[in-house]
Amino acid sequence: MTTQNWNIDLSFEEDGTRTACKASLSGPNAPGVEGTGIARRSPGDTPDAKIGEELAAARACSELAHELVGRAASDVEGHTHRPADIAM
């Protein structure tokens, strides 16, 4: 049995009303995919960086997951020469 570990790296940029997050994978043989997510604070809301980070990270990880599924589907199609039926 072979064991591999991939890490999800999250980096954030904040400007007071907007939080952006980039999610990427690192580790040996990790595919080069990444996702981005943005959270915007409503003007009437009290600033809370934690909420913006959580929402932006969730959106970035969701996009990362969709990128991985797309890559897997392409790999399956490359092996089978048929459309992949991969659901998320």
Secondary structure as the mmCIF struct_conf table of DSSP 4:
data_model
#
loop_
_struct_conf.conf_type_id
_struct_conf.id
_struct_conf.beg_label_comp_id
_struct_conf.beg_label_asym_id
_struct_conf.beg_label_seq_id
_struct_conf.end_label_comp_id
_struct_conf.end_label_asym_id
_struct_conf.end_label_seq_id
STRN STRN1 ASN A 7 GLU A 14
BEND BEND1 GLY A 16 THR A 17
STRN STRN2 ARG A 18 SER A 26
BEND BEND2 GLY A 27 GLY A 27
TURN_TY1_P TURN_TY1_P1 PRO A 28 ASN A 29
STRN STRN3 GLU A 34 ARG A 40
TURN_TY1_P TURN_TY1_P2 PRO A 43 GLY A 44
BEND BEND3 ASP A 45 ASP A 45
HELX_LH_PP_P HELX_LH_PP_P1 THR A 46 PRO A 47
HELX_RH_AL_P HELX_RH_AL_P1 ALA A 49 THR A 80
BEND BEND4 HIS A 81 ARG A 82
#
